[in-house]
Amino acid sequence: MSQKILVIDGDPARGLGYRQTLSAVGHDVRTCDDPAAAIREAVAGGFDVILLGQTSSQCNTLEILRQVKAARVPANVLIVSGDAAVEAAVALMKEGTADYLRDPCSAEELRAALQRMEKRSQPAADRRAMEEDAWRPHDFQGMLGKCPAMRDVFSLIRRIAPSDSTVLVTGESGTGKEMVVRAIHRLSRRRGFSLLACDCTALAPTLLESELFGHVKGSFSGAIATKQGLFEIAHHGTLFLDEVANLSQETQGKLLRVLETRRVRKVGDTVEHEVDIRLVAATNRSLVEMVKVGAFRADLYYRLNVVPMSLPPLRERAEDIPLLTAAFLEHFSRELGVTGQGFSPEALRQLDIYPWPGNVRELRNIVERLAVLYGGSRIELHHLPAELRTARAAGAPAPVPLAWEELKRLKREIVDDLERRFLVEALDRCGQNITQAAEEVGMQRTNFHALLRRHGLKTESKPNER
């Protein structure tokens, strides 16, 4: 597999020899004979291997190695030294060198050492990832999930990240497709280079082609200067095409050519430039159905769908909802400077019932709203938005709408009950004296008496009543 290698050697001719030997077997090699500049290059990152050759003294070699390690440069280091002393080799290995060869070494020895380092580095990276996940068993590269579907997604990311294969991520809006892409890039050999994203819905076709492929000055109205496209800028890195289903047929054809030839031509240019990128595409639509109706090129679909990855909607991840809810609430509570008290069991049950059409993004936004409005308090069922409170579990019967006559009947019953209680309580307060009761409630005696008759209430007349 191709590796990006930085050769540091005080002899330019010897450095050129290393470059020719390693480039011949597909490695991307850069040479530097100035130790200070070499350290800056190494610290800037992006290299898989740093080959440290002869410098002015053994002390300088050790100093370069120490500075590279102090800066936590993730690259492996291969030292090629003419010093045959065992003590020197041991000292170098103690500084953290991945391998050591005695100079002069053959091209075969050099290639074999690089192969050994590559084989060792991947299991080590896997072990580190496993150790990190052991501390946070439901957290993978910032993504939370413990349901089987998400565990499968995390496992697939680990397997495909080290390769350069094109990945097609599918799933509904809000399921976390961009987070998956970022995880793939962070775990790949290209992590030292750029991850660039392009939303294929944001620009008109002409402008999108300029954004992707670049353009030369004067190629169209407004092209006042030559511009690099994202394919060129992302050289050695990862390019993420979001909502790739929205590409026009013409742009689909140009994208297919770039993927097949690994060469890109700016809009209005006649020269092609070689690009080395890993492409990851995403969509919330079915490209298979679009191919059937002629809305998406079949050949481009097969080129993109090398490694398919489908993300489950949140409604199929019910066991992850409490985990996500707690994490989001903790995050926003910390931002607001309050202590979140969590959700009541009734509120959590209602979150589980809601179908979440906006998926994880919708859940995050709702938890943020609740944290702002009720931060520091326990979030109860009545705090939830109306659309969540009124959601019904699957299979639950829908409420039967009331007929107009039924509604009027219920209203009469309620009013009659209230009127009857009103009359009884007024009479009780006035010792069953109708005249006094009417005066107390502010009614004429005749009207009060009519209400009594209507509700069938009888009272004996007092001697002082006329």
C-alpha positions as CSV (number, residue, x, y, z in Angstrom):
1,M,0.0,0.0,0.0
2,S,1.3,3.5,-0.9
3,Q,2.7,5.5,2.0
4,K,3.6,9.2,2.3
5,I,7.3,9.3,3.4
6,L,9.5,12.2,4.5
7,V,13.2,11.5,3.9
8,I,15.6,13.6,6.1
9,D,19.2,13.3,5.1
10,G,22.1,15.8,5.1
11,D,23.3,14.5,1.7
12,P,21.0,15.7,-1.1
13,A,22.3,13.0,-3.4
14,R,21.6,10.2,-0.9
15,G,18.1,11.7,-0.3
16,L,17.4,11.6,-4.0
17,G,18.5,8.0,-4.1
18,Y,16.0,7.1,-1.4
19,R,13.3,9.0,-3.2
20,Q,13.9,7.2,-6.5
21,T,14.0,3.8,-4.8
22,L,10.7,4.3,-2.9
23,S,8.9,6.2,-5.6
24,A,9.5,3.2,-7.9
25,V,7.3,1.0,-5.7
26,G,4.4,3.6,-5.5
27,H,5.3,5.6,-2.4
28,D,4.8,9.4,-2.2
29,V,8.3,10.6,-1.1
30,R,9.5,14.1,-0.1
31,T,13.1,14.9,0.7
32,C,14.7,17.5,3.0
33,D,18.4,18.1,3.8
34,D,18.0,20.9,6.3
35,P,17.3,19.6,9.8
36,A,15.4,22.6,11.0
37,A,13.1,22.7,7.9
38,A,12.7,18.9,8.1
39,I,11.4,19.2,11.7
40,R,8.9,21.8,10.6
41,E,7.8,19.5,7.8
42,A,7.4,16.6,10.1
43,V,5.5,18.5,12.8
44,A,3.1,19.9,10.1
45,G,2.0,16.3,9.7
46,G,0.6,14.2,6.9
47,F,3.4,11.6,6.7
48,D,3.0,7.9,7.4
49,V,6.8,7.4,7.7
50,I,9.8,9.6,8.5
51,L,13.0,8.1,7.2
52,L,15.9,9.6,9.2
53,G,19.2,9.2,7.4
54,Q,22.7,10.5,8.0
55,T,23.1,13.9,9.5
56,S,26.2,15.9,10.6
57,S,26.4,13.9,13.9
58,Q,24.7,11.2,15.8
59,C,23.6,13.8,18.3
60,N,21.7,15.7,15.5
61,T,19.9,12.5,14.6
62,L,18.8,12.0,18.2
63,E,17.7,15.6,18.5
64,I,15.6,15.4,15.4
65,L,14.0,12.2,16.7
66,R,13.3,13.7,20.1
67,Q,11.7,16.8,18.7
68,V,9.5,14.7,16.3
69,K,8.4,12.6,19.3
70,A,7.9,15.6,21.6
71,A,5.5,17.0,19.0
72,R,3.5,13.7,19.0
73,V,3.9,13.3,15.3
74,P,1.9,10.1,14.5
75,A,4.3,8.9,11.8
76,N,6.5,5.9,12.2
77,V,10.2,6.6,12.2
78,L,12.8,4.5,10.3
79,I,16.5,5.3,11.0
80,V,19.1,4.4,8.5
81,S,22.5,4.9,10.2
82,G,26.1,4.0,9.4
83,D,26.9,3.7,13.1
84,A,27.3,0.0,13.8
85,A,27.6,0.4,17.6
86,V,25.0,-1.6,19.4
87,E,24.7,1.1,22.1
88,A,23.8,3.7,19.5
89,A,21.1,1.5,18.0
90,V,19.7,0.7,21.4
91,A,19.7,4.4,22.3
92,L,17.8,5.2,19.1
93,M,15.3,2.4,19.7
94,K,14.6,3.7,23.3
95,E,13.7,7.1,21.8
96,G,10.8,5.4,20.1
97,T,12.1,4.5,16.7
98,A,9.9,2.0,14.8
99,D,12.8,0.4,13.0
100,Y,16.5,0.6,12.4
101,L,18.7,-0.3,9.4
102,R,22.4,-0.1,9.0
103,D,23.7,2.1,6.2
104,P,24.3,1.2,3.5
105,C,21.2,-0.8,3.0
106,S,19.8,-2.4,-0.1
107,A,16.6,-1.3,-1.8
108,E,15.1,-4.7,-0.8
109,E,16.0,-4.1,2.9
110,L,14.4,-0.7,2.8
111,R,11.2,-1.9,1.2
112,A,11.0,-4.8,3.7
113,A,11.4,-2.5,6.7
114,L,8.6,-0.3,5.4
115,Q,6.3,-3.3,4.9
116,R,7.1,-4.4,8.5
117,M,6.2,-1.0,9.9
118,E,3.0,-0.9,7.9
119,K,1.9,-4.3,9.2
120,R,2.6,-3.3,12.8
121,S,1.0,0.1,12.7
122,Q,-2.5,-1.0,11.8
123,P,-3.0,-3.5,14.6
124,A,-1.6,-0.9,17.0
125,A,-4.1,1.6,15.7
126,D,-6.9,-1.0,16.2
127,R,-5.7,-1.7,19.7
128,R,-5.8,2.0,20.6
129,A,-9.3,2.4,19.1
130,M,-10.4,-0.6,21.2
131,E,-8.8,0.8,24.3
132,E,-10.5,4.1,23.8
133,D,-13.9,2.5,23.2
134,A,-13.5,0.3,26.3
135,W,-13.6,3.5,28.4
136,R,-16.7,4.8,26.6
137,P,-18.3,1.6,25.3
138,H,-21.2,3.4,23.6
139,D,-19.1,6.3,22.1
140,F,-17.4,5.8,18.8
141,Q,-15.6,8.8,17.2
142,G,-18.2,11.1,18.8
143,M,-21.2,9.0,17.7
144,L,-23.3,7.4,20.4
145,G,-25.1,4.1,20.0
146,K,-25.4,0.6,21.6
147,C,-28.1,-0.9,19.4
148,P,-27.0,-3.8,17.1
149,A,-27.5,-1.7,14.0
150,M,-25.1,1.1,15.2
151,R,-22.6,-1.4,16.5
152,D,-22.5,-2.8,12.9
153,V,-22.0,0.7,11.5
154,F,-19.0,1.3,13.9
155,S,-17.5,-2.1,13.0
156,L,-17.8,-1.4,9.3
157,I,-16.1,2.0,9.7
158,R,-13.2,0.4,11.5
159,R,-12.8,-2.1,8.6
160,I,-13.1,0.3,5.7
161,A,-11.3,3.4,7.1
162,P,-7.7,2.2,6.3
163,S,-8.5,1.5,2.7
164,D,-9.0,4.1,-0.1
165,S,-12.2,2.6,-1.4
166,T,-15.1,4.9,-2.3
167,V,-17.9,4.8,0.2
168,L,-21.6,5.5,-0.3
169,V,-23.4,6.5,2.9
170,T,-27.2,6.4,2.8
171,G,-29.8,7.2,5.3
172,E,-32.6,9.6,6.1
173,S,-31.9,13.3,6.9
174,G,-30.5,13.8,10.4
175,T,-29.2,10.2,10.9
176,G,-25.5,11.4,11.1
177,K,-24.1,10.8,7.7
178,E,-21.5,13.6,8.0
179,M,-20.3,12.3,11.3
180,V,-19.7,8.9,9.7
181,V,-17.7,10.5,7.0
182,R,-15.6,12.4,9.5
183,A,-15.0,9.2,11.5
184,I,-13.8,7.4,8.3
185,H,-11.4,10.2,7.5
186,R,-10.0,10.4,11.1
187,L,-9.2,6.7,11.1
188,S,-7.7,6.7,7.6
189,R,-4.2,7.1,6.4
190,R,-5.3,10.4,5.0
191,R,-6.1,12.0,8.3
192,G,-3.1,14.3,8.1
193,F,-4.6,16.0,5.1
194,S,-7.8,17.9,4.4
195,L,-11.4,16.6,4.6
196,L,-13.4,18.8,2.3
197,A,-17.2,18.7,2.0
198,C,-19.4,19.9,-0.9
199,D,-23.2,20.1,-0.7
200,C,-24.4,19.2,-4.1
201,T,-27.8,21.0,-3.6
202,A,-26.3,24.4,-2.6
203,L,-25.1,25.5,-6.1
204,A,-26.4,25.7,-9.6
205,P,-24.9,23.0,-12.0
206,T,-22.4,25.5,-13.6
207,L,-21.2,26.9,-10.3
208,L,-21.0,23.4,-8.8
209,E,-18.7,22.2,-11.6
210,S,-16.5,25.2,-10.9
211,E,-16.5,24.4,-7.2
212,L,-15.6,20.7,-7.8
213,F,-13.2,21.0,-10.7
214,G,-12.0,24.6,-10.6
215,H,-12.0,27.0,-13.6
216,V,-9.5,29.1,-15.5
217,K,-9.7,32.9,-15.8
218,G,-12.2,34.0,-18.4
219,S,-13.9,30.6,-18.8
220,F,-17.3,32.1,-18.0
221,S,-18.8,35.4,-16.9
222,G,-17.4,36.3,-13.5
223,A,-14.4,34.1,-13.7
224,I,-11.9,36.9,-13.0
225,A,-9.1,34.6,-11.8
226,T,-8.1,31.0,-12.1
227,K,-9.5,28.9,-9.3
228,Q,-8.6,25.5,-7.9
229,G,-11.5,23.0,-7.4
230,L,-12.1,20.9,-4.4
231,F,-10.6,17.8,-6.1
232,E,-7.3,19.6,-6.4
233,I,-7.4,21.2,-2.9
234,A,-8.3,17.8,-1.3
235,H,-5.2,16.2,-3.0
236,H,-4.0,13.3,-0.7
237,G,-7.1,13.9,1.5
238,T,-10.8,13.0,1.5
239,L,-13.6,14.7,-0.5
240,F,-17.2,14.4,0.8
241,L,-20.0,14.9,-1.7
242,D,-23.2,15.4,0.3
243,E,-26.6,14.8,-1.4
244,V,-24.9,13.4,-4.5
245,A,-28.3,12.4,-5.9
246,N,-28.9,16.1,-6.8
247,L,-26.0,16.2,-9.4
248,S,-27.1,17.1,-12.9
249,Q,-26.6,14.5,-15.7
250,E,-23.8,16.5,-17.1
251,T,-22.0,16.8,-13.8
252,Q,-22.5,13.1,-13.2
253,G,-20.7,12.4,-16.4
254,K,-17.7,14.6,-15.5
255,L,-17.5,13.1,-12.0
256,L,-17.5,9.6,-13.4
257,R,-14.5,10.5,-15.7
258,V,-12.6,11.9,-12.7
259,L,-13.2,8.8,-10.7
260,E,-12.1,6.5,-13.6
261,T,-9.0,8.5,-14.6
262,R,-8.0,10.1,-11.3
263,R,-7.4,13.3,-13.4
264,V,-9.4,16.5,-13.3
265,R,-9.7,19.3,-15.8
266,K,-10.7,22.8,-14.8
267,V,-13.7,24.4,-16.5
268,G,-12.4,26.1,-19.6
269,D,-9.0,24.4,-19.5
270,T,-7.4,22.0,-21.9
271,V,-4.9,20.4,-19.4
272,E,-5.7,17.7,-16.9
273,H,-4.2,17.4,-13.5
274,E,-3.7,14.2,-11.5
275,V,-5.5,14.0,-8.2
276,D,-5.2,11.6,-5.3
277,I,-8.3,11.7,-3.2
278,R,-10.6,9.4,-1.4
279,L,-14.2,10.0,-2.3
280,V,-17.1,9.5,0.1
281,A,-20.7,10.3,-1.1
282,A,-23.9,10.5,0.8
283,T,-27.6,10.8,0.0
284,N,-31.0,10.5,1.6
285,R,-32.6,9.2,-1.6
286,S,-32.6,5.8,-3.2
287,L,-30.1,5.9,-6.1
288,V,-31.3,2.5,-7.2
289,E,-34.8,3.9,-7.9
290,M,-33.3,6.9,-9.6
291,V,-31.3,4.7,-11.8
292,K,-34.4,2.8,-12.8
293,V,-36.2,6.0,-13.9
294,G,-33.1,7.4,-15.6
295,A,-32.5,10.2,-13.1
296,F,-29.0,8.9,-12.1
297,R,-26.4,7.2,-14.2
298,A,-26.0,3.5,-13.6
299,D,-22.3,3.5,-14.3
300,L,-21.7,6.3,-11.7
301,Y,-23.8,4.5,-9.2
302,Y,-21.7,1.4,-9.4
303,R,-18.6,3.5,-9.2
304,L,-19.8,5.2,-6.0
305,N,-21.3,2.1,-4.4
306,V,-18.1,0.3,-3.9
307,V,-18.6,0.1,-0.1
308,P,-22.3,0.8,0.8
309,M,-23.2,1.9,4.3
310,S,-26.8,2.4,5.5
311,L,-27.6,4.4,8.7
312,P,-30.7,3.3,10.6
313,P,-33.4,6.0,11.4
314,L,-33.8,6.9,15.1
315,R,-37.2,5.2,15.3
316,E,-35.4,1.9,14.8
317,R,-32.9,2.7,17.5
318,A,-35.2,3.0,20.5
319,E,-32.7,1.7,23.0
320,D,-30.3,4.6,22.0
321,I,-32.8,7.4,22.7
322,P,-32.1,7.6,26.5
323,L,-28.3,7.5,25.8
324,L,-28.5,10.3,23.2
325,T,-30.9,12.3,25.3
326,A,-28.7,12.2,28.4
327,A,-25.6,13.1,26.4
328,F,-27.2,16.1,24.6
329,L,-28.7,17.4,27.9
330,E,-25.3,17.1,29.6
331,H,-23.7,19.0,26.7
332,F,-26.2,21.8,26.6
333,S,-26.4,22.1,30.4
334,R,-22.7,22.5,30.6
335,E,-22.8,25.2,27.9
336,L,-25.5,27.0,29.9
337,G,-23.7,26.6,33.2
338,V,-26.5,24.7,34.8
339,T,-26.8,21.3,36.4
340,G,-29.2,19.2,34.3
341,Q,-31.6,17.0,36.4
342,G,-32.5,14.6,33.6
343,F,-35.9,13.5,32.2
344,S,-38.7,12.0,34.2
345,P,-39.6,8.4,33.3
346,E,-42.9,9.6,31.8
347,A,-41.1,12.1,29.5
348,L,-38.6,9.4,28.4
349,R,-41.4,7.0,27.6
350,Q,-43.0,9.7,25.4
351,L,-39.7,10.3,23.6
352,D,-39.6,6.6,22.9
353,I,-43.1,6.7,21.4
354,Y,-42.5,9.7,19.1
355,P,-41.5,8.6,15.5
356,W,-38.7,11.2,15.1
357,P,-39.0,12.2,11.4
358,G,-35.9,14.4,11.8
359,N,-33.9,11.6,13.5
360,V,-31.0,12.4,15.7
361,R,-30.8,16.0,14.5
362,E,-34.4,16.6,15.6
363,L,-33.7,15.0,19.0
364,R,-30.6,17.2,19.6
365,N,-32.5,20.4,18.7
366,I,-35.4,19.5,21.0
367,V,-33.1,18.7,23.9
368,E,-31.3,22.0,23.3
369,R,-34.6,23.9,23.5
370,L,-35.6,22.1,26.7
371,A,-32.2,22.8,28.3
372,V,-32.6,26.5,27.5
373,L,-36.2,26.7,28.8
374,Y,-36.0,24.4,31.8
375,G,-32.2,24.1,32.4
376,G,-31.5,23.0,36.0
377,S,-34.9,21.5,36.4
378,R,-36.2,17.9,36.0
379,I,-37.8,17.8,32.6
380,E,-41.4,16.4,32.9
381,L,-43.9,15.3,30.4
382,H,-45.7,18.6,30.3
383,H,-42.4,20.4,29.3
384,L,-42.2,18.5,26.0
385,P,-43.4,20.2,22.8
386,A,-47.0,19.5,21.8
387,E,-46.1,17.2,18.9
388,L,-44.2,14.9,21.3
389,R,-46.9,15.0,24.1
390,T,-49.6,14.0,21.6
391,A,-47.7,11.2,19.9
392,R,-49.3,7.8,20.2
393,A,-47.6,4.4,20.4
394,A,-47.8,2.3,17.2
395,G,-51.0,0.4,17.2
396,A,-52.7,2.6,19.7
397,P,-56.3,3.5,18.7
398,A,-56.9,7.0,17.4
399,P,-59.3,9.2,19.4
400,V,-62.9,9.1,17.9
401,P,-64.0,12.6,16.8
402,L,-67.0,13.9,18.7
403,A,-70.2,14.5,16.7
404,W,-71.7,18.0,17.0
405,E,-74.8,16.9,18.7
406,E,-72.8,14.8,21.2
407,L,-70.6,17.8,21.9
408,K,-73.7,20.0,22.7
409,R,-75.2,17.2,24.9
410,L,-71.9,17.1,26.9
411,K,-71.9,20.8,27.2
412,R,-75.5,20.9,28.6
413,E,-74.7,18.2,31.1
414,I,-71.7,20.1,32.4
415,V,-73.6,23.5,32.6
416,D,-76.6,21.8,34.3
417,D,-74.3,20.2,36.9
418,L,-72.6,23.5,37.6
419,E,-76.0,25.4,37.9
420,R,-77.4,22.8,40.3
421,R,-74.4,22.9,42.6
422,F,-74.5,26.7,42.5
423,L,-78.2,26.8,43.6
424,V,-77.8,24.1,46.3
425,E,-74.8,25.9,47.8
426,A,-76.5,29.3,47.8
427,L,-79.6,27.9,49.6
428,D,-77.4,26.1,52.2
429,R,-75.6,29.3,53.0
430,C,-78.9,31.2,53.5
431,G,-80.7,28.5,55.5
432,Q,-83.0,27.6,52.5
433,N,-84.3,31.2,52.3
434,I,-85.0,31.8,48.6
435,T,-85.2,35.6,48.9
436,Q,-81.9,35.9,50.8
437,A,-80.2,33.4,48.4
438,A,-81.3,35.3,45.4
439,E,-80.1,38.6,46.9
440,E,-76.8,37.1,47.8
441,V,-76.0,35.9,44.3
442,G,-77.4,39.0,42.6
443,M,-80.4,37.5,40.9
444,Q,-84.1,38.5,41.0
445,R,-86.2,36.2,43.2
446,T,-88.4,35.1,40.2
447,N,-85.4,34.1,38.1
448,F,-83.8,32.3,41.0
449,H,-87.0,30.4,41.7
450,A,-87.4,29.5,38.0
451,L,-83.9,27.9,38.1
452,L,-84.9,25.9,41.1
453,R,-88.0,24.6,39.3
454,R,-85.9,23.8,36.2
455,H,-83.5,21.6,38.3
456,G,-86.3,20.1,40.4
457,L,-85.1,21.6,43.6
458,K,-87.8,22.2,46.2
459,T,-87.6,24.2,49.4
460,E,-90.1,25.1,52.1
461,S,-91.2,28.8,52.3
462,K,-90.0,30.6,55.4
463,P,-92.5,32.7,57.5
464,N,-90.7,35.9,56.5
465,E,-90.8,35.2,52.8
466,R,-93.5,36.8,50.7
